[in-house]
């Protein structure tokens, strides 16, 4: 044995000695004893919230472990293609069973983020020796992503308003019906990745532009924010919303005279890296660069550059020169884009979300229930009393108005607008309203806790008497908050405790109805593989993915002429 090898062996042997192990265990014990009881309690509560978030999402398991709804079957089919034939195969994959006789090109008609996330999780579990089927990964991944969304919302609220706000925000989101419906068992679709990725984008960006960060930390958090935004863009078309929130946030800081070079650096890294990568998403391509939302994002960067030039120029003449050149540059760019026909306006669902009054002029959008405007009844059913608490959350955020508060206000206000415009976008509102409601509970709970602890609320210097309120009254304040919140939790549990769509055969019942499962089994056993099945719209996913038979249409709405023919 060589001297080097013998030295390594001796080091390993000494490291595994009784004295060495005992020393390390004592060091660990000392570290654990130094942690306060409050910290133990805090993270125990967080763990309980995450467990509850997971348990409520697997309630449909009683009726069977199936992929839910319709679109998730398409995402599962893409994941199956990636795992069985390699990552590159997806770029050339044409699903010949769908939209017979034309087929469907996944690369230009879908976002691959959810499928890639599921494939990576499956391969990771396989590398650890965990025996699990690809189908089961698609079934359980939404549950994990739902719990992950709760965790990142905890960190987002914690950064904004402290640990208590983080816990309450995580608890509220765990039982939020809007998020629950899109991250429950089997819902293997875009939103399960899009929501946590969006919250991560905001979280890292707030950290990047914080005045207390070093230059190195700003660069690192900006890159992480951009990577989160890229993850969202690969998974969900609503990434445009996240980019515009960041743009509005940057403009708000400029208007409020809080511009700093750190803001320009953070925004430039986040949006620049994302912009370069976004053109690599096949469904977007280079035309994405001329999209109106993209140009608005670039325009904000231009404003930040102009602000930096103003800071660098000391003389009035220099500032006027910068202003004149900026105006001329903007006019020239707009003229070039308009005359060249390069400007692409929002269309379809994106247009109707911004301007809901044009919805009736787009029959395909207007005919889908989840694309319709929200009513007060639907908003209250989805969000419950958190809506009222969130209103007060806006008040507390406006009262303090730090950088993070400004982002939260923009996030909450725009999410409220889009949720009212399109009922399915209560999903985007869910994390914002959870954080705002958490802030309200924390702020209202502070005086109540002071009263319970018999603390003096008012300064003795200002008042000649000490004002105290009975503990019964303070407990009543907390009880009122509890009464407001609990019905939302109960409603969430009741809505979650239902079978997935295929297990109930698309019927609104809380029971296993095997009609569709048996139908698909009959198709597998009795129909020739060349059969073409005539079925309306959504059911094409179930048939083509579960039986491998050809179908005429599915929820991809890829061929309007064929949809009209089937409807006729």
C-alpha positions in Angstrom: 0.0 0.0 0.0 1.4 3.4 -0.9 2.1 6.1 1.7 -0.8 8.3 0.3 -3.3 5.5 0.5 -2.2 4.4 3.9 -2.6 8.0 5.1 -6.1 8.2 3.8 -7.0 4.9 5.5 -5.6 6.2 8.8 -7.6 9.4 8.5 -10.9 7.5 7.8 -10.2 5.1 10.6 -9.5 8.0 13.1 -12.7 9.8 11.8 -14.8 6.7 12.7 -13.3 6.2 16.1 -15.5 6.3 19.2 -13.9 9.5 20.4 -14.4 11.3 17.1 -18.0 10.1 16.7 -18.7 11.1 20.3 -17.3 14.5 19.8 -19.4 15.2 16.7 -22.6 14.0 18.4 -21.9 16.3 21.4 -21.3 19.2 18.9 -24.6 18.4 17.2 -26.4 18.2 20.5 -25.0 21.5 21.6 -26.1 23.1 18.4 -29.6 21.7 18.8 -29.8 22.9 22.4 -28.9 26.4 21.3 -32.0 26.6 19.1 -34.8 28.3 20.9 -38.2 26.7 21.6 -39.8 29.4 19.5 -37.8 28.2 16.5 -38.7 24.6 17.1 -42.4 25.5 17.3 -42.2 27.7 14.2 -40.7 25.0 12.0 -43.0 22.3 13.5 -46.0 24.4 12.5 -44.6 24.8 9.0 -44.1 21.1 8.7 -47.7 20.5 9.8 -48.9 23.0 7.2 -47.0 21.2 4.5 -48.3 17.8 5.7 -51.9 19.1 5.6 -51.3 20.6 2.2 -50.2 17.2 1.0 -53.0 15.2 2.7 -55.8 17.4 1.4 -54.5 17.0 -2.2 -54.5 13.2 -2.0 -58.1 12.9 -0.7 -59.3 11.8 -4.2 -57.1 8.7 -3.8 -60.1 6.9 -2.1 -61.8 6.7 -5.5 -58.7 5.6 -7.4 -55.3 6.9 -8.6 -56.0 8.4 -12.0 -54.8 11.3 -14.0 -57.4 14.0 -13.6 -59.4 16.1 -16.1 -58.4 16.0 -19.8 -55.3 18.2 -20.7 -53.1 16.4 -18.1 -53.3 13.3 -20.3 -51.6 15.2 -23.1 -48.9 16.3 -20.7 -48.5 12.7 -19.6 -48.2 11.6 -23.2 -45.4 14.1 -23.8 -43.6 12.9 -20.7 -43.9 9.3 -21.9 -42.4 10.3 -25.2 -39.5 12.1 -23.5 -38.7 9.2 -21.1 -39.0 6.4 -23.7 -37.2 8.1 -26.6 -35.0 10.8 -25.1 -35.2 14.5 -24.6 -34.5 15.4 -28.2 -37.4 13.2 -29.5 -40.0 15.7 -28.2 -38.8 18.2 -30.8 -39.7 15.9 -33.7 -42.7 14.1 -32.1 -46.0 14.1 -34.0 -48.9 12.4 -32.2 -50.5 10.6 -35.1 -53.4 9.3 -32.9 -54.8 12.8 -32.4 -56.6 15.0 -34.9 -56.9 12.2 -37.5 -55.8 12.3 -40.2 -53.5 15.2 -39.7 -51.9 14.5 -36.3 -50.6 17.0 -33.8 -47.1 18.4 -33.5 -46.4 18.8 -29.8 -43.4 21.1 -30.3 -45.5 23.9 -31.7 -48.7 23.3 -29.8 -47.7 22.9 -26.2 -45.4 24.0 -23.4 -43.1 21.2 -22.3 -42.2 22.4 -18.8 -44.7 20.1 -16.9 -43.7 17.1 -18.9 -40.0 17.7 -18.5 -40.5 18.3 -14.8 -42.3 15.0 -14.4 -39.7 13.2 -16.5 -36.8 14.6 -14.4 -38.6 13.5 -11.2 -39.2 10.0 -12.6 -35.6 9.6 -13.7 -34.4 10.9 -10.3 -36.5 8.4 -8.4 -35.3 5.6 -10.7 -31.7 6.6 -10.0 -32.4 6.2 -6.3 -33.9 2.7 -6.9 -37.5 3.7 -6.2 -39.8 1.5 -8.2 -42.6 3.7 -9.5 -44.4 3.8 -12.8 -44.4 6.7 -15.1 -48.2 7.0 -14.8 -48.0 7.2 -11.0 -45.4 10.0 -11.2 -47.9 12.0 -13.3 -50.6 11.2 -10.7 -48.6 12.3 -7.6 -46.4 15.1 -9.0 -49.2 17.7 -8.7 -49.5 16.9 -5.0 -45.8 17.6 -4.5 -45.9 20.8 -6.6 -48.9 22.0 -4.6 -47.0 21.5 -1.3 -44.0 23.2 -3.0 -46.1 26.2 -3.9 -47.2 26.5 -0.3 -43.5 26.4 0.8 -42.3 29.1 -1.5 -45.3 31.3 -0.6 -44.2 30.9 3.0 -40.8 32.2 2.1 -42.3 35.0 0.0 -44.5 36.3 2.8 -41.8 35.7 5.4 -39.4 38.0 3.4 -42.1 40.6 3.2 -43.7 40.6 6.6 -42.0 38.2 8.9 -42.2 34.5 10.0 -45.8 34.7 11.3 -47.1 36.1 8.0 -45.2 33.3 6.3 -47.0 30.7 8.3 -50.4 32.2 7.8 -49.9 32.7 4.1 -48.8 29.1 3.7 -51.8 27.9 5.7 -54.2 30.0 3.6 -52.8 28.8 0.3 -52.7 25.2 1.5 -56.5 25.3 1.8 -57.2 27.7 -1.1 -59.8 26.1 -3.4 -58.4 27.7 -6.6 -54.9 26.3 -6.1 -56.2 23.1 -4.7 -58.3 22.4 -7.9 -55.1 22.7 -10.0 -52.6 20.8 -7.8 -54.7 18.0 -6.5 -54.1 14.3 -7.2 -53.7 13.7 -10.9 -53.9 17.3 -12.2 -50.7 17.0 -14.2 -51.0 20.3 -16.1 -49.2 23.6 -16.7 -50.5 25.4 -13.6 -48.9 23.0 -11.1 -45.5 24.2 -12.3 -46.5 27.8 -13.3 -47.7 28.9 -9.8 -44.6 28.0 -7.7 -42.3 29.2 -10.5 -44.1 32.6 -10.6 -43.8 33.0 -6.8 -40.1 32.0 -6.9 -39.6 34.7 -9.6 -41.1 37.4 -7.4 -39.2 36.1 -4.3 -35.8 36.1 -5.9 -36.4 39.5 -7.6 -37.3 41.2 -4.4 -34.2 39.8 -2.8 -32.1 40.9 -5.8 -33.2 44.6 -5.6 -33.1 44.8 -1.8 -30.9 47.8 -0.8 -29.2 45.6 1.9 -27.8 43.1 -0.7 -24.3 43.0 -1.9 -23.5 43.3 -5.6 -22.7 39.6 -5.7 -26.0 38.7 -4.0 -27.9 40.9 -6.4 -26.4 39.1 -9.4 -27.1 35.7 -8.0 -30.7 36.4 -7.0 -31.3 38.0 -10.4 -30.1 34.9 -12.2 -32.3 32.7 -9.9 -35.3 35.0 -10.6 -34.6 34.6 -14.4 -34.3 30.8 -14.1 -37.6 30.7 -12.3 -39.2 32.8 -14.9 -37.8 30.6 -17.7 -39.1 27.5 -15.9 -42.6 29.2 -15.8 -42.3 30.2 -19.5 -41.5 26.6 -20.5 -44.6 25.4 -18.6 -47.4 28.0 -18.8 -48.4 30.8 -21.2 -49.3 33.0 -18.2 -45.6 33.7 -17.8 -46.4 37.0 -19.6 -48.2 38.1 -16.5 -45.2 37.6 -14.3 -42.9 39.5 -16.7 -45.3 42.5 -16.8 -45.7 42.5 -13.0 -41.9 42.9 -12.8 -42.1 45.7 -15.4 -44.8 47.5 -13.5 -42.9 47.1 -10.3 -39.7 48.7 -11.9 -41.8 51.6 -13.2 -43.4 52.1 -9.9 -40.0 52.4 -8.2 -39.0 55.0 -10.8 -42.2 57.0 -10.3 -41.8 56.9 -6.5 -38.2 58.1 -7.0 -36.7 54.9 -5.6 -34.6 54.1 -8.7 -31.2 52.7 -8.1 -28.5 51.1 -10.3 -29.2 47.9 -8.4 -32.7 47.9 -9.9 -31.4 48.3 -13.5 -28.9 45.5 -12.9 -31.4 43.1 -11.4 -34.1 43.9 -14.0 -31.6 43.7 -16.9 -30.2 40.3 -15.8 -33.7 38.8 -15.0 -35.4 39.9 -18.2 -32.4 39.8 -20.5 -31.5 36.1 -19.7 -35.2 35.2 -19.9 -35.7 37.0 -23.2 -32.8 35.2 -24.8 -34.1 31.8 -23.6 -37.7 32.6 -24.4 -37.0 32.6 -28.1 -35.8 29.0 -27.8 -39.3 27.8 -26.7 -40.6 26.4 -30.0 -44.2 27.5 -29.4 -43.0 31.1 -29.1 -40.0 31.3 -31.5 -38.4 34.5 -32.6 -41.8 36.2 -33.2 -42.0 36.3 -29.4 -39.5 39.3 -29.7 -42.2 41.4 -31.4 -45.0 40.5 -29.1 -46.5 43.6 -27.4 -45.9 42.2 -23.9 -42.2 41.6 -24.8 -41.8 45.1 -26.2 -43.4 46.6 -23.1 -40.8 44.6 -21.0 -38.0 46.0 -23.2 -39.5 49.5 -22.9 -39.2 49.3 -19.2 -35.6 48.4 -19.5 -35.1 51.5 -21.7 -36.7 53.7 -19.0 -34.2 52.3 -16.5 -31.3 52.9 -18.8 -32.5 56.5 -19.3 -32.7 57.0 -15.5 -29.2 55.7 -15.1 -28.0 58.2 -17.8 -29.7 61.0 -16.0 -27.8 60.0 -12.8 -24.5 60.0 -14.6 -25.0 63.4 -16.3 -24.5 66.3 -14.0 -25.3 69.3 -16.2 -28.8 70.5 -17.2 -27.7 70.6 -20.9 -26.6 67.0 -20.6 -29.9 66.0 -19.1 -31.9 67.7 -21.8 -29.7 66.0 -24.4 -30.4 62.6 -22.9 -34.2 63.4 -22.8 -34.3 64.5 -26.4 -32.3 61.5 -27.7 -34.6 59.2 -25.7 -37.8 60.7 -27.1 -36.4 60.5 -30.6 -35.3 56.9 -30.1 -38.7 55.9 -28.8 -40.5 57.6 -31.8 -38.1 55.9 -34.3 -38.6 52.4 -32.8 -42.4 52.7 -32.7 -42.5 54.0 -36.3 -40.3 51.2 -37.5 -42.4 48.5 -35.7 -45.7 49.9 -36.9 -44.6 50.5 -40.5 -42.9 47.1 -40.7 -45.9 45.3 -39.4 -43.7 43.7 -36.7 -45.8 44.6 -33.7 -47.9 41.7 -32.5 -50.9 42.5 -30.4 -52.4 40.0 -27.8 -55.0 37.6 -29.3 -57.4 35.0 -28.1 -57.6 34.4 -24.3 -54.8 36.9 -23.6 -56.8 39.7 -25.4 -60.1 38.8 -23.7 -58.4 38.8 -20.3 -57.1 42.3 -20.8 -60.3 43.5 -22.4 -63.2 41.3 -21.4 -65.6 43.2 -23.6 -64.3 41.6 -26.8 -64.9 38.1 -25.5 -68.3 37.7 -27.2 -66.6 38.4 -30.6 -64.4 35.3 -30.1 -66.9 32.4 -30.0 -64.3 29.7 -29.2 -63.2 31.6 -26.1 -66.7 32.6 -25.1 -68.0 29.0 -25.4 -65.7 27.7 -22.6 -67.0 28.1 -19.1 -63.6 28.7 -17.5 -62.9 31.6 -19.9 -65.9 33.6 -18.7 -65.8 36.6 -16.3 -66.1 35.9 -12.6 -69.1 36.8 -10.5 -69.1 37.8 -6.9 -70.5 34.4 -6.1 -67.7 32.5 -7.9 -65.0 34.7 -6.3 -66.5 34.1 -2.8 -66.8 30.4 -3.5 -63.1 30.2 -4.5 -61.6 32.6 -2.0 -64.1 32.9 0.8 -63.6 35.5 3.6 -59.9 35.9 2.6 -61.2 38.5 0.1 -62.2 40.7 3.0 -59.0 40.2 4.9 -57.0 40.9 1.7 -58.5 44.4 1.4 -57.1 45.3 4.8 -53.8 43.7 3.7 -53.6 46.3 0.9 -54.1 49.0 3.6 -51.2 47.8 5.7 -49.0 47.4 2.6 -49.7 51.0 1.5 -49.1 52.2 5.0 -45.5 50.8 5.1 -44.7 50.9 1.3 -41.3 49.2 1.2 -40.0 47.7 -2.0 -41.6 44.3 -1.3 -44.9 45.9 -0.4 -45.0 47.7 -3.7 -44.5 44.5 -5.6 -47.2 42.8 -3.5 -49.7 45.7 -4.1 -49.1 45.4 -7.9 -49.3 41.7 -7.8 -52.6 41.8 -5.7 -54.3 44.5 -7.7 -53.5 43.1 -11.2 -54.4 39.6 -10.0 -57.8 40.8 -8.7 -58.4 42.4 -12.1 -57.5 39.4 -14.2 -59.4 37.0 -11.8 -62.5 39.1 -12.3 -61.9 39.1 -16.1 -61.4 35.4 -16.4 -62.7 33.0 -13.8 -59.9 30.5 -14.1 -57.4 33.2 -13.1 -58.4 33.1 -9.5 -55.5 30.7 -9.5 -53.1 33.6 -10.0 -54.9 35.6 -7.3 -54.6 32.7 -4.8 -51.0 33.3 -3.6 -51.5 37.1 -3.6 -54.7 37.0 -1.6 -53.1 34.5 0.8 -50.2 36.8 1.6 -52.4 39.9 1.9 -54.8 38.1 4.2 -51.9 36.8 6.3 -50.6 40.3 6.7 -54.0 41.4 8.0 -54.2 38.6 10.5 -50.7 39.4 11.8 -51.3 43.1 12.1 -54.7 42.6 13.8 -53.3 39.8 16.0 -50.5 41.9 17.3 -52.6 44.2 19.6 -54.7 41.2 20.6 -51.6 39.3 21.7 -50.4 42.3 23.6 -53.7 42.5 25.4 -53.6 38.8 26.2 -50.1 39.2 27.6 -51.3 42.2 29.6 -49.0 44.6 27.7 -49.4 48.3 27.7 -50.6 49.4 24.3 -50.4 53.1 24.7 -47.3 55.0 25.8 -47.4 56.2 29.4 -45.9 59.5 28.4 -48.9 60.3 26.2 -51.6 59.0 28.5 -51.9 59.5 32.3 -53.6 56.1 32.7 -52.8 52.6 31.7 -55.5 51.2 29.3 -56.1 47.5 29.6 -58.8 45.4 27.9 -59.9 42.0 29.3 -58.5 38.9 27.9 -62.0 37.7 27.0 -62.3 40.7 24.6 -58.9 40.1 23.0 -59.7 36.4 22.5 -62.9 37.5 20.9 -60.9 39.4 18.2 -59.0 36.3 17.4 -62.1 34.2 17.5 -63.8 36.5 14.9 -60.8 36.1 12.6 -61.0 32.3 13.1 -64.7 32.3 12.3 -64.1 34.2 9.1 -61.4 31.8 7.9 -62.6 28.4 8.9 -65.5 28.2 6.5 -63.1 28.6 3.6 -61.0 25.7 4.9 -64.1 23.5 5.2 -65.3 24.3 1.7 -61.8 23.5 0.4 -61.8 20.1 2.1 -65.3 19.3 0.8 -64.4 20.3 -2.8 -61.1 18.3 -2.6 -62.8 15.1 -1.3 -64.2 14.2 -4.8 -63.0 11.7 -7.4 -61.0 12.8 -10.4 -63.0 13.4 -13.6 -62.4 10.0 -15.2 -63.1 8.1 -12.0 -66.6 9.7 -11.8 -67.1 9.4 -15.6 -67.5 13.2 -15.8 -70.5 13.2 -13.5 -70.7 15.7 -10.5 -70.9 12.9 -7.9 -68.8 11.9 -5.0 -68.5 8.2 -6.0 -66.6 5.9 -8.3 -68.5 5.5 -11.5 -66.6 3.1 -13.8 -68.4 3.8 -17.1 -65.5 5.6 -18.8 -62.8 3.3 -17.4 -64.8 0.3 -18.6 -65.3 1.9 -22.0 -61.6 2.5 -22.5 -60.9 -1.1 -21.4 -63.5 -2.3 -24.0 -61.9 -0.2 -26.7 -58.5 -1.7 -25.9 -59.8 -5.2 -26.1 -62.2 -5.1 -29.0 -61.4 -2.3 -31.5 -58.7 -2.7 -34.1 -55.6 -0.5 -33.6 -56.5 1.4 -36.9 -59.9 2.5 -35.6 -60.9 6.1 -35.6 -63.2 7.1 -32.7 -65.7 9.9 -33.2 -66.0 11.8 -29.9 -66.6 15.4 -28.9 -63.5 17.5 -28.0 -62.1 16.8 -24.5 -62.6 13.1 -24.6 -60.1 12.8 -27.4 -57.4 12.9 -24.8 -58.8 10.0 -22.8 -59.2 7.9 -25.9 -55.9 8.5 -27.7 -53.7 8.3 -24.6 -55.4 5.4 -22.8 -56.3 3.2 -25.8 -53.8 4.4 -28.5 -56.7 4.7 -31.0 -57.1 7.6 -33.4 -59.4 10.5 -32.6 -60.8 13.4 -34.5 -60.4 16.2 -32.0 -59.3 17.0 -28.4 -59.1 20.1 -26.2 -56.0 21.3 -28.1 -58.4 23.2 -30.5 -55.8 22.8 -33.2 -58.1 22.6 -36.2 -61.1 24.9 -36.1 -62.5 23.6 -39.4 -62.5 20.1 -38.0 -64.2 21.2 -34.8 -66.9 22.9 -36.8 -67.4 19.8 -38.8 -67.7 17.6 -35.7 -70.1 20.1 -34.1 -72.3 20.2 -37.2 
